[in-house]
Amino acid sequence: MQIARIAVATDFSAPAEPAIAQGLALARKHGAELVLVHACEVLEPVVGVPPSMGLTVEAYQSILRDRLQVAREALEQQRERISGQGVTVSHVVREGFPDAVIVDAARELHADLIVLGSHGRSNLARVLLGSVAERVVRISELPVLIARPGGDRVAGGFHHIIAAVDFSEISDAVLAAALAVAGPRARLDVVNIWDVPTPVLDAMIPAPTADELMTTYRDESKAAAAARGADLLGRHLHGDATLRFRSLEGRAVTVLADLATSDGASL
């Protein structure tokens, strides 16, 4: 995966700073351009109001125009602040809802990666819930990197990456994206997670038979995953990065969250 242009979303808040820092680090690593993207409130005409409210409507639109100008000035100041660090930096201001603006702007700019911040929370499973970041991840066709406060911002890339795969076609794209942001001598754990449908079997099959079937199921699942994992890694040998395949049992969301915490992963 080649990264020539990175779109970094900013709303001038503290959570946007890690995104800018990470975007700069990756831009330097790849010699890529960094584009700051800011979404402003929509300046749509107000219709259907009585003439008596004309002055109120004009005042409202004037406030939004002022905010748009302030945003443009703030974005230019932000661009100037981070320029001169070996990276070409530009910026765009768009009107609209942040999630749609970020995705549309990145697509129109032919960006290869979107980076944005998320409010830091102690529980990894709650990081994206209900946020602009979650919506961007859901609707974007481009890879999206969420930079959290206090996260790893190694200049040369991430040093320990966990990449979850299910052996579908997207798995190759997952590994290509992970390797693109990996640092020198990075460790990349490629993880396939599968679960055992025990509640269904418990209801239909006597316990001793179910236990025997589950043992067979686990053995066959591990063997099949190991073979497919070896084939997947063989297609993505990369420089000095260390790739390791792991087959784990459990609920994917829980296993990934626990693994990232226990292993001290940086991405």
RANORVEN-V899267 format. One record per helix or strand. SS is the DSSP state (~ for helix, > for strand). FROM is the first residue (numbers start at 1). TO is the last residue. If there is no record, write none. Layout:
ss	from	to
SS	FROM	TO
SS	FROM	TO
//
This chain:
ss	from	to
>	5	9
~	14	30
>	33	40
~	51	82
>	89	95
~	98	108
>	113	118
~	124	126
~	132	139
>	143	148
>	158	164
~	170	180
>	182	194
~	198	204
~	207	234
>	242	249
~	252	263
//
